[in-house]
Amino acid sequence: MEGEGRVQRATVAQVDPDWKPLLDTARTYEVDTVLVAAGLSPCDELYAQALSFGIHAVKAGDADEIAEASSALFGGRIAALALAREMGLEVPADDYWIAKRMCSNRSRAIE
């Protein structure tokens, strides 16, 4: 993370099997907040604070539910689609998402 007196940029990269960053995959983003979560409790404090101030917010990933990483990625895609629709954008859901959701529902029914 970078910044003077506050966070202004964050750089992320893929890692190799030894958890060393792969510099050719690094991407830097302009940010004003970084939220890091670990454990089995939702990290939705910023979401709750936004709502308490009357700010429209959505949550995804571990802020929404504790699950494995692909579930968090899928939840983020769903949240982004919902936000786009709230903004009046007609963004079709990818057929892969629907197939993944149907597969997920069958898995729960079998359990």
The 8 nearest C-alpha neighbors of each residue, nearest first, counted from 0:
[[1, 9, 8, 10, 6, 2, 7, 33],
 [0, 2, 8, 6, 7, 9, 3, 5],
 [3, 1, 6, 7, 5, 4, 8, 0],
 [2, 4, 5, 6, 1, 7, 8, 0],
 [3, 5, 2, 6, 7, 1, 31, 0],
 [6, 4, 2, 3, 7, 31, 1, 32],
 [5, 7, 2, 31, 1, 8, 0, 32],
 [6, 8, 2, 30, 31, 29, 1, 5],
 [9, 7, 29, 1, 30, 28, 0, 6],
 [8, 10, 0, 28, 27, 1, 11, 30],
 [11, 9, 27, 26, 28, 0, 25, 8],
 [10, 12, 25, 26, 27, 9, 13, 24],
 [13, 11, 25, 24, 20, 21, 26, 14],
 [12, 14, 21, 20, 24, 15, 25, 11],
 [15, 13, 20, 18, 19, 21, 12, 16],
 [14, 16, 18, 17, 19, 20, 21, 13],
 [17, 15, 18, 14, 19, 20, 13, 21],
 [16, 18, 15, 19, 14, 20, 21, 13],
 [19, 17, 14, 15, 16, 20, 13, 21],
 [18, 20, 14, 15, 17, 21, 16, 13],
 [21, 19, 14, 22, 13, 12, 18, 15],
 [20, 22, 14, 23, 13, 24, 12, 19],
 [23, 21, 25, 24, 20, 12, 13, 14],
 [22, 24, 21, 25, 12, 26, 20, 13],
 [23, 25, 12, 22, 21, 13, 26, 11],
 [26, 24, 12, 22, 11, 23, 10, 27],
 [27, 25, 10, 11, 12, 24, 28, 9],
 [26, 28, 10, 9, 11, 8, 25, 29],
 [29, 27, 9, 8, 30, 10, 26, 11],
 [28, 30, 8, 7, 9, 27, 31, 6],
 [31, 29, 7, 8, 32, 28, 9, 6],
 [30, 32, 7, 6, 33, 29, 8, 5],
 [33, 31, 30, 34, 6, 7, 5, 8],
 [34, 32, 35, 31, 30, 6, 9, 0],
 [33, 35, 32, 36, 42, 45, 43, 44],
 [36, 34, 33, 37, 42, 61, 32, 62],
 [37, 35, 42, 34, 38, 61, 41, 40],
 [38, 36, 35, 39, 40, 42, 61, 41],
 [37, 39, 40, 36, 41, 65, 42, 61],
 [38, 40, 65, 41, 37, 61, 66, 36],
 [39, 41, 38, 42, 65, 61, 37, 64],
 [40, 42, 62, 61, 43, 64, 65, 63],
 [43, 41, 62, 44, 61, 36, 40, 45],
 [42, 44, 62, 46, 45, 41, 47, 63],
 [43, 45, 47, 46, 42, 48, 62, 41],
 [46, 44, 48, 47, 43, 49, 42, 50],
 [45, 47, 43, 49, 44, 48, 56, 50],
 [48, 46, 44, 50, 49, 45, 51, 43],
 [49, 47, 45, 51, 50, 46, 44, 52],
 [48, 50, 54, 46, 52, 51, 47, 45],
 [49, 51, 53, 47, 54, 52, 48, 46],
 [50, 52, 48, 49, 53, 47, 54, 46],
 [53, 51, 49, 50, 54, 48, 47, 55],
 [52, 54, 50, 51, 55, 49, 48, 56],
 [55, 53, 49, 50, 52, 56, 51, 48],
 [54, 56, 50, 53, 49, 57, 52, 46],
 [57, 55, 54, 46, 49, 50, 58, 47],
 [58, 56, 78, 59, 46, 55, 82, 63],
 [57, 59, 63, 62, 46, 56, 60, 78],
 [60, 58, 63, 75, 74, 62, 78, 61],
 [59, 61, 71, 62, 63, 74, 75, 64],
 [60, 62, 64, 65, 63, 41, 42, 59],
 [63, 61, 43, 42, 41, 60, 59, 58],
 [62, 64, 59, 61, 60, 58, 41, 65],
 [65, 63, 61, 62, 41, 66, 60, 59],
 [64, 66, 61, 39, 41, 40, 63, 67],
 [67, 65, 70, 64, 68, 71, 61, 60],
 [66, 68, 70, 69, 71, 65, 60, 61],
 [67, 69, 71, 70, 72, 66, 60, 73],
 [70, 68, 72, 71, 67, 73, 66, 74],
 [69, 71, 73, 68, 72, 67, 74, 66],
 [70, 72, 60, 74, 68, 69, 73, 75],
 [73, 71, 69, 75, 70, 74, 68, 76],
 [72, 74, 70, 76, 75, 71, 69, 77],
 [75, 73, 71, 77, 76, 72, 59, 60],
 [76, 74, 78, 59, 72, 73, 77, 71],
 [75, 77, 79, 73, 74, 78, 80, 72],
 [76, 78, 74, 80, 75, 79, 81, 73],
 [77, 79, 75, 81, 80, 76, 74, 82],
 [80, 78, 82, 76, 81, 77, 75, 83],
 [79, 81, 77, 83, 78, 82, 76, 84],
 [80, 82, 78, 84, 79, 83, 77, 85],
 [83, 81, 85, 79, 84, 80, 78, 86],
 [84, 82, 86, 80, 88, 85, 81, 79],
 [83, 85, 87, 88, 81, 86, 82, 89],
 [86, 84, 82, 87, 83, 81, 88, 80],
 [87, 85, 83, 84, 88, 82, 81, 89],
 [88, 86, 84, 85, 89, 83, 82, 90],
 [89, 87, 84, 83, 86, 90, 85, 82],
 [88, 90, 84, 91, 87, 83, 86, 80],
 [89, 91, 88, 92, 80, 83, 84, 93],
 [92, 90, 93, 89, 80, 94, 88, 84],
 [93, 91, 94, 90, 96, 80, 97, 95],
 [92, 94, 95, 96, 91, 97, 90, 98],
 [95, 93, 97, 96, 98, 92, 99, 91],
 [94, 96, 98, 93, 97, 99, 92, 100],
 [97, 95, 99, 94, 93, 98, 100, 92],
 [96, 98, 100, 94, 99, 95, 101, 93],
 [97, 99, 95, 101, 100, 96, 102, 94],
 [100, 98, 96, 102, 97, 101, 95, 103],
 [101, 99, 103, 97, 102, 98, 96, 104],
 [100, 102, 98, 104, 103, 99, 97, 105],
 [101, 103, 99, 105, 100, 104, 98, 106],
 [102, 104, 100, 106, 101, 105, 99, 107],
 [105, 103, 101, 107, 106, 102, 100, 108],
 [106, 104, 108, 102, 107, 103, 109, 101],
 [107, 105, 103, 109, 104, 108, 102, 110],
 [108, 106, 110, 104, 109, 105, 103, 102],
 [107, 109, 105, 106, 110, 104, 103, 102],
 [110, 108, 106, 107, 105, 104, 103, 102],
 [109, 107, 108, 106, 105, 104, 103, 102]]
